[in-house]
Amino acid sequence: MQKSNDFTSGTILRPLIRFMIPVFFAMFLQSMYGAVDLLIVGRFARSLDVSAVSTGSQMMMTITNLVTSFAMGTTILLGQRIGEGRGREGGEVVGSSVCLFGSVAAAFTVLIPLLSHPLSRVMNAPPEAFDATASYIRICGLGSVFIVAYNLIGSIFRGIGDSRTPLMTVLIACVCNIAGDLLLVAVFHLGTAGAALATIFAQALSVVISLFVLRRRTLPFQFHLKDIRFKRPLIGRITSLGLPIALQDLLVGISFLVLLAIVNGLGLIPSAGIGVAERVCGFIMLIPSAFMQAMAAFVAQNIGAGKYHRAKKALAYAIGVSALLAVLMFVFTFWRGDLAAGLFSKDPAVILAAADYLKAYAIDCLLTCFLFCFIGFFNGLGMTRFVMIQGIAGAFLIRIPVAFLMSREVPVSMFHIGLATPCSTIVQVVLCLVCFHWANRK
């Protein structure tokens, strides 16, 4: 079995990259859930199904990111305890997390299906695709327990420095999701509902496999059933670390949903186009996102060990490597975004709209290599409130207003609407630089 990683001694770049690569591939495969849905629906179903899956999956991605971000509280606290040499307390951290996230899963399982129509209405889903969008959200909402459980287990693995096990489990689940999509959408022609069912079954399988692996491996702490209880100090600490990250990601996600709703109001083709573009964006942003998660675990252990200098060096290495890769992503996405968009739709008008929007995201690639590494660094420090503030500022003071103004242009340009995102990122990077200078002085 994969051993837990100690990031507090030895070289920095090699273990950071070695930890980041499985995180990247796990996130890549996780993105494949929605991407495969959209790809197969785009090939074997109607344009309204493409719009429904793109809008519904964007909503579910926002909810999933909320859970993933909240679970970062468990990753950070567990990493800090291990770095401090107090790994024996890890069982209590995990037990309290199970209670906390079990409550979250129960609430989501009830609320999301009940709110499927209002959520579709808020998303301004096109009339032709409204019922299908609500159906996608309702089915995925009923499987919320698997979404929450998977992300909690992944946060535990990352907290102990293991990024390979989540990669293995999500790989198996992704293969099953592809098979399910082909069966339910291409063979049985269930369209949007088939894509949602395949996603939930795959998530359930990943949870079962993860639990099996977790029981069989050696952990750096003892865990017993008696540890599963509401221990107020630990739940308070997990919440204080994870909630600001979750709120930031939720509000940033809402800002993207607002942007999507603005474009949905322009008609079916722009709606399908931005849905395809956002799916492609999910892939081109994987490298900085993987560095963000790796940085949080790496920095948390070193801060627990009192080694701030190693955390700063890790930040410099992460930005350098991420920036080199960002240049490659910029070149491909700006000039040949139509190739990526063509994987998810066969409609030339949809591909053209998506490619135009992707040019703005290509510019954002050159900025997120800095922003995401900074966010991971500050999360590892435990400065999650700042992460929340900078994210909200960029989303609601810049992204939404710019997108709204650009949508009033005649004729409307998808590229100009997309520029709202890099404009927001510039402001967030500046805020991060100011905070980094303040942290160094402290």
ABEGO torsion letter per residue (X at the ends): XBBBBBAABEBAAAAAAAAAAAAAAAAAAAAAAAAAAAAAAAAABBAAAAAAAAAAAAAAAAAAAAAAAAAAAAAAAAAAAAAAGAAAAAAAAAAAAAAAAAAAAAAAAAAAAAAAAAAAAAAGBBAAAAAAAAAAAAAAAAAAAAAAAAAAAAAAAAAAGBAAAAAAAAAAAAAAAAAAAAAAAAAAGAEAAAAAAAAAAAAAAAAAAAAAAAAABBBABBBBAAABBBBAAAAAAAAAAAAAAAAAAAAAAAAAAAAAAAAAAAEAAAAAAAAAAAAAAAAAAAAAAAAAAAAAAAAAAAAAAGBAAAAAAAAAAAAAAAAAAAAAAAAAAAAAAAAAAAAABABAAAAAAAAAAAAAAAAAAAAAAAAAAAAAAAAAAGBAAAAAAAAAAAAAAAAAAAAAAAAABOBBBAAAAAAAAAAAAAAAAAAAAAAAAAAAAX
